[in-house]
Amino acid sequence: MGGSLNRHQLPPNYRLTNHRNDDHCPEHQLRGIFIPCDPRILTLTMAKPSSNSRQSYTSLSLRNGLVAPRWSTPLVCCSVISSVLNYLRNLGIYVAKKSTWTALFIPVLLFVLLLTLFTDFIPFNRASYSVGVQKHSREWLPPQGSIQNYRPQMNFTLPLNVNSDALRNVSRNTTSLQQGHYLKRFPSCIIFGVSKCGTKAVIEYLKLHPDVVAPKAEINYFNNETLQHQHGLGWYIQQMPPSLSHQITVEKSPDYFQNHQCADLIRAAAPSTKLILLLREPIERLVSEYMQLSEKSLSLPDFEKWVIGQDTGDVDQKVPSVMVSAYADHVSYWLRVFPREQVHIIESQSLRDYPLHEMRRLETFLHLQPFYQPEDFYFNSTRGFYCMRMRYTGKTKCLGKSKGREHITVSDTIMDKLVRFYQPYNQKLKQILGAVDFPWL
Ligand SMILES: Nc1ncnc2c1ncn2[C@@H]1O[C@H](COP(=O)(O)OS(=O)(=O)O)[C@@H](OP(=O)(O)O)[C@H]1O
């Protein structure tokens, strides 16, 4: 019998959670409960009020719907068998030579271990192997009653092939079963630039949304010919987390922006891909990038020497970072490849100051269900920007230390040169973008 559990049909004292892959969506303990990233490993957890003040749980680990033993089960079994044999031997009952058993068991044990770890093979399809009591873990518990209230319009399904008696017993009491589909998909949206404009903040904010999945790291596929030739598009899709059909996959690789061939490659791969572009005041972006580079390389010259050509005494166009901030040419290229309505533009300072407003705009652009609420963000005065607050767990999350670095002071002379240098690019950008109210345009 194939099927999946619809979490809205779970009674309030039942949870679906995923232990294995919690590190895959670290931002969401909540996701750990409702939206497991790894479709294969699920745990149906039943909360039982216990006699003491803490709560205990009975859980069934499911692997592709089978009741799975913990991976240590073969180990436990072998040690139990080995103890029994020893016991029999001690009683003087001849079983076989110890070395024979060891020689037999170790390879079998390793084989079973490997099978359970790397395939869907389940050696012991019995509930009794995995039912156990777990101590109350705070993160698992949403506020009382909220399991019913949480986005009830979303019909969430999990792919389970239920064929164990134990699960049937559980599901008869609690759930109806239907098929669900977890797939790795080509992203329906790519944050393609610009680096140092708040791209990390956007993807982290997006991942708060239950209908959004994103890989952990930048993939940088379309700007890497070696990856394209050696691995191909299939590899790229493999890097995406699995998602359900109502979820969208978002990827962020901000260095696509200045590598124009990325536009053509993305268009060729999936012409309807939505694009997100963040733009920041160009000099601020440049300084931000300089701060990052100087932290990585101690041999980087002073900002002035780095940015001003020795021979010309003017802004050095040979410095790649300088030209990244000359947005107009890059933007005009991307907009020749993709229609304007397919590209959502966010002004970096606005994202920093008004994350809720910007994320709601983005939600509309991506046709996501309304999700963001004021309580999802809070201003962290130490960091100087908004951080996130997870619903239900109340846990907070800020971007890493590489965001919000202190900037060097740029001398007036250099600043003048930079302002003059970027002015024509900014004017051209304004013409391209039309009605935008960026404070620096
Ligand atoms: N909302 C919000 N929250 C936190 N930080 C924000 C935000 N918006 C913009 N920024 C600033 O964006 C800079 C980092 O940009 P990116 O994340 O695109 O950098 S990277 O390309 O991924 O390295 C980094 O700039 P600097 O601090 O000047 O280096 C961040 O401070």
The ligand as an SDF file (V2000), in Angstrom:
LIG
                    3D

 31 33  0  0  0  0  0  0  0  0999 V2000
   18.7090   42.5480    5.7420 N   0  0  0  0  0  0  0  0  0  0  0  0
   20.0100   42.4390    5.8590 C   0  0  0  0  0  0  0  0  0  0  0  0
   20.5100   41.7380    6.8580 N   0  0  0  0  0  0  0  0  0  0  0  0
   21.8290   41.6040    6.9680 C   0  0  0  0  0  0  0  0  0  0  0  0
   22.7220   42.1550    6.1230 N   0  0  0  0  0  0  0  0  0  0  0  0
   22.2800   42.8450    5.1170 C   0  0  0  0  0  0  0  0  0  0  0  0
   20.9200   43.0140    4.9370 C   0  0  0  0  0  0  0  0  0  0  0  0
   20.7820   43.7420    3.8380 N   0  0  0  0  0  0  0  0  0  0  0  0
   21.9910   44.0250    3.3730 C   0  0  0  0  0  0  0  0  0  0  0  0
   22.9070   43.4810    4.1430 N   0  0  0  0  0  0  0  0  0  0  0  0
   24.3630   43.6140    3.9100 C   0  0  0  0  0  0  0  0  0  0  0  0
   24.6730   42.8550    2.7480 O   0  0  0  0  0  0  0  0  0  0  0  0
   26.0640   42.5690    2.7790 C   0  0  0  0  0  0  0  0  0  0  0  0
   26.2630   41.0980    2.4800 C   0  0  0  0  0  0  0  0  0  0  0  0
   25.7270   40.8480    1.2280 O   0  0  0  0  0  0  0  0  0  0  0  0
   25.5860   39.3960    0.6490 P   0  0  0  0  0  0  0  0  0  0  0  0
   24.8530   38.5510    1.6110 O   0  0  0  0  0  0  0  0  0  0  0  0
   25.0080   39.5160   -0.7050 O   0  0  0  0  0  0  0  0  0  0  0  0
   27.0900   38.9290    0.5880 O   0  0  0  0  0  0  0  0  0  0  0  0
   27.6600   37.6930   -0.2230 S   0  0  0  0  0  0  0  0  0  0  0  0
   27.7550   38.0870   -1.6210 O   0  0  0  0  0  0  0  0  0  0  0  0
   26.7820   36.5550    0.0020 O   0  0  0  0  0  0  0  0  0  0  0  0
   29.0030   37.4950    0.3580 O   0  0  0  0  0  0  0  0  0  0  0  0
   26.5830   42.9380    4.1290 C   0  0  0  0  0  0  0  0  0  0  0  0
   27.2120   44.1720    3.9700 O   0  0  0  0  0  0  0  0  0  0  0  0
   28.4780   44.6620    4.8240 P   0  0  0  0  0  0  0  0  0  0  0  0
   28.0920   44.4570    6.2280 O   0  0  0  0  0  0  0  0  0  0  0  0
   28.6140   46.0780    4.4490 O   0  0  0  0  0  0  0  0  0  0  0  0
   29.6290   43.8300    4.3930 O   0  0  0  0  0  0  0  0  0  0  0  0
   25.3280   43.0540    4.9410 C   0  0  0  0  0  0  0  0  0  0  0  0
   25.4620   43.9210    6.0000 O   0  0  0  0  0  0  0  0  0  0  0  0
  1  2  1  0
  2  3  1  0
  2  7  2  0
  3  4  2  0
  4  5  1  0
  5  6  2  0
  6  7  1  0
  6 10  1  0
  7  8  1  0
  8  9  2  0
  9 10  1  0
 10 11  1  0
 11 12  1  0
 11 30  1  0
 12 13  1  0
 13 14  1  0
 13 24  1  0
 14 15  1  0
 15 16  1  0
 16 17  2  0
 16 18  1  0
 16 19  1  0
 19 20  1  0
 20 21  2  0
 20 22  2  0
 20 23  1  0
 24 25  1  0
 24 30  1  0
 25 26  1  0
 26 27  2  0
 26 28  1  0
 26 29  1  0
 30 31  1  0
M  END
$$$$
